[in-house]
Amino acid sequence: MSLNHILSTVIYYFCKVLCGTISFHPKKLDLEDHIIISVWHEDILLLSLWALKSEHNFSNFSVVISQHRDADLAIKTLKKLRLNIIRGSTTRGYVGVVRYALKSKAPLVIISDGPRGPPRILKKGVLSLAKKTGRKLVHVKFSDQRVIRLPTWDKLKLPIPFSKYTLTAQELV
């Protein structure tokens, strides 16, 4: 059994337990098919927890994740959360992501400032993907009160149990 497998299992159960103690408002956003949902890298964990608690059927969503091996742990964890994974980024696998987006009507979730940063700066590839596929680009942001910021490049938000989080969605394109 690999270290990534063990860690992804630990993170998955951590998310399941944490999910029972936190809440999100709203529980469901007015999202259409055929859109791109953009989130900051710092919100990956909150997005995963919202997917677990949300009234959306996230098994219909596809998450775009880098082909770099550093993403393997995130991929194993997200698969346990029953999210579909599309491998690609603006530097590797971009054409495959565009092809998938053109064929599928499923909403795409993309980390708009990852995987290298700088944090909270929208990458050109995200805008390009929206233009090439004709999809709306909607940025989802999670409130950052009651979080612990990890000492990572993106200052990843670690939710505190028994907290309430507000999320907002803003159409970019």
C-alpha positions in Angstrom: 0.0 0.0 0.0 1.5 3.3 -1.0 1.9 6.4 1.2 -0.5 8.4 -1.1 -3.1 5.7 -0.7 -2.8 5.8 3.1 -2.8 9.7 3.2 -5.7 10.0 0.8 -7.7 7.6 3.0 -6.9 9.6 6.2 -7.8 12.9 4.4 -11.0 11.4 3.1 -12.1 10.3 6.6 -11.0 13.6 8.1 -13.2 15.3 5.5 -16.2 13.1 6.3 -15.9 13.8 10.1 -15.3 17.5 9.6 -18.2 17.6 7.2 -20.5 16.6 10.0 -19.6 19.6 12.1 -19.6 22.5 9.5 -22.2 24.2 7.4 -22.3 26.2 4.2 -24.6 28.9 3.1 -26.0 28.6 0.5 -26.1 24.8 0.3 -26.7 25.0 -3.5 -25.7 27.6 -6.0 -27.8 28.4 -9.1 -25.4 26.6 -11.5 -26.1 25.5 -15.1 -24.6 22.7 -17.0 -21.9 23.6 -19.5 -20.0 26.1 -17.2 -16.5 26.3 -15.7 -16.4 26.8 -11.9 -13.2 28.5 -10.9 -11.8 28.4 -7.3 -8.5 29.5 -5.8 -6.0 26.8 -4.7 -6.5 27.9 -1.1 -10.1 26.8 -1.2 -9.6 23.2 -2.4 -10.4 21.6 0.9 -13.5 23.8 1.4 -14.7 23.0 -2.1 -14.3 19.3 -1.3 -16.3 19.6 1.9 -19.0 21.6 0.2 -19.2 18.9 -2.5 -19.8 16.4 0.3 -22.6 18.5 1.9 -24.0 20.2 -1.1 -27.4 19.5 -2.7 -25.6 19.5 -6.1 -24.9 16.1 -7.6 -21.1 16.5 -7.8 -20.7 13.1 -9.5 -21.8 15.0 -12.6 -18.9 17.5 -12.2 -15.4 17.1 -13.5 -12.4 18.5 -11.7 -9.4 19.5 -13.8 -6.2 18.6 -12.0 -2.5 18.9 -13.1 -0.8 15.9 -14.7 2.2 16.5 -12.4 2.8 13.7 -9.9 2.4 16.2 -7.0 -1.3 16.1 -7.8 -1.6 12.3 -7.2 -2.6 12.7 -3.5 -5.3 15.2 -4.4 -6.6 12.9 -7.2 -6.8 9.9 -4.9 -8.7 11.9 -2.3 -11.1 13.5 -4.8 -11.9 10.1 -6.3 -12.8 8.8 -2.9 -15.2 11.8 -2.7 -16.7 10.6 -6.0 -15.6 13.5 -8.1 -14.6 12.9 -11.8 -11.0 13.9 -12.6 -9.7 15.3 -15.9 -5.9 15.5 -16.0 -4.4 18.6 -17.6 -3.2 22.2 -17.1 -2.2 25.1 -19.3 1.3 23.6 -19.7 0.5 19.9 -20.0 -2.7 18.2 -21.2 -4.5 21.4 -22.2 -5.7 20.1 -25.5 -7.3 17.1 -23.8 -9.1 19.3 -21.4 -10.5 21.5 -24.3 -11.6 18.3 -26.1 -13.4 17.0 -23.0 -15.0 20.4 -22.4 -16.3 20.5 -26.0 -17.7 17.0 -25.9 -19.2 17.0 -22.4 -22.0 19.2 -20.9 -20.8 18.4 -17.4 -19.7 21.4 -15.3 -15.9 21.7 -15.0 -14.2 22.7 -11.8 -10.8 24.3 -12.3 -8.2 25.6 -9.8 -7.6 29.0 -11.3 -4.3 30.0 -9.7 -2.6 26.6 -9.3 -0.6 24.6 -9.2 2.4 27.0 -8.8 0.8 30.3 -8.1 1.1 33.1 -7.5 -2.0 32.8 -5.3 -5.2 34.5 -6.2 -4.0 35.4 -9.7 -6.2 34.0 -12.5 -4.2 32.0 -15.0 -4.6 32.9 -18.7 -5.4 29.2 -19.5 -8.7 29.4 -17.5 -9.9 32.4 -19.6 -8.7 30.7 -22.8 -10.6 27.5 -21.9 -13.8 29.5 -21.4 -13.4 31.3 -24.7 -12.5 28.2 -26.7 -15.4 26.1 -25.3 -18.0 28.9 -25.1 -18.6 28.1 -21.5 -19.5 30.7 -18.8 -16.7 31.1 -16.2 -18.0 31.4 -12.7 -15.6 32.0 -9.8 -16.7 30.5 -6.4 -15.2 32.0 -3.3 -15.5 30.7 0.3 -15.4 33.0 3.3 -12.2 32.9 5.2 -13.4 33.6 8.8 -12.7 30.7 11.2 -10.0 28.9 9.2 -6.4 28.0 10.0 -4.1 29.1 7.2 -1.4 26.5 6.5 2.2 27.6 5.8 2.0 26.6 2.1 2.5 28.8 -1.0 -1.3 29.3 -1.3 -2.0 29.6 2.5 -4.5 26.7 2.2 -7.6 27.2 4.3 -8.1 24.5 6.9 -11.7 24.7 8.2 -12.4 24.8 12.0 -15.0 22.3 13.3 -18.5 23.7 14.0 -18.0 26.7 11.7 -20.3 28.2 9.1 -19.0 29.2 5.7 -20.5 31.5 3.2 -19.8 31.0 -0.5 -20.4 33.4 -3.3 -20.3 33.0 -7.1 -19.4 35.7 -9.6 -19.6 35.3 -13.3 -16.2 36.3 -14.9 -16.9 35.6 -18.6 
